[in-house]
Amino acid sequence: MYDLSEIKNMYVESDGGFSIEKYNTAYPLKEYDYQIYELIKNNEINTDTLKHINHDEHWLFKQLEKRQITTINDVFYADWSFDRGIHIIKYK
């Protein structure tokens, strides 16, 4: 799995493992076909990635604001793809 936005549901099994239910896609994705750039992980902004995709922290905070996220501490993970834009997973 190359993109967390592909996950529809994730289930914890009784043996401690987990099962993942993915959204249906038209074709199988391959890592080299689908570039994903990690923006936020563990409450830290990856500034190198922002530079690589020609954006800055101001742009990132505007993206969060559009989704009613006021602090980076509410974000579990965020990434960017030129194909689909930003994907954000919030803490629940």
N, C-alpha and C positions, 0 to 999 in steps of 0.2 A: 504494500500500500504506500503510495507516494504522496497522497494528499488527504489531510484530515477532513476536508470538506466532503469527501466521498462517504464518510461514515453516516449512516442513517440512525442506527441504534447499536449500542454495545451492551452485552449481557455478561454478568459475572456468573460463572458456572459453579455448581456445588463443590467441585474438586479444586477450586481456586483459579482455574483458567478462565478464559473469556472467549466469547463469540462475537463476531462483528457482522452486522447486516449493512451492506453497502447499497447506495442508490444505484439504480440501473443506469449504465452508460451505453452509448452507441457503439463504442469500441474499447478494447482494453488499453489502458494508459500505460506508457512506459516512462521510466524516470528521465531518460534523455530527450523524450518528446515533450515533456511538460515541466518546464522550469518553475520551481517554487522557491521563494525567497523568504526566509524566516525574519520577521520584524520584531516580535516580542516573545521572549521566553523567560520564565522565572522572574517576572517583574523587571526585566532589563531590555532596553531598546538596543537593537543591533544597528548602530549608526553606520557601520561599513556597508550593510545591506541597503540602507536608505540611500547612501551615496551611489551605490551601484545601480539602483533603479531610478536615479535622478530625482529623488524627493528628500525632504528634510523632516525634522521632528515637528515643525509647525504643521506640515501636511498630515503627518500621522495623527496628531492630536485633533485636527479637523475631522479626519475620518472617524475617530473614536467618538467625537462630539455628535456627529451625524447619527450615531447609534445609541445616543444617550449614555455614553460612558464618560464619566468625569475624571477618573483617575486610572492610571496604568495598573494600580493594584487590583482592579476589577477584572483584568485581562489575564487569563491563564496562558493563552497562546494566540499569536496572530501571524499570518503570513500573507504574501502577495504573489500573484501570478499575472502575467500580462494577458493571459486568456480570460481570466475571470475576476481579476481585481483583488481586493482585500478580503480575507477570511478571518473572523475573530471568534475565539472560543472564550466565553466569560466564565469566571468562577460562579458556582451556583450556591 
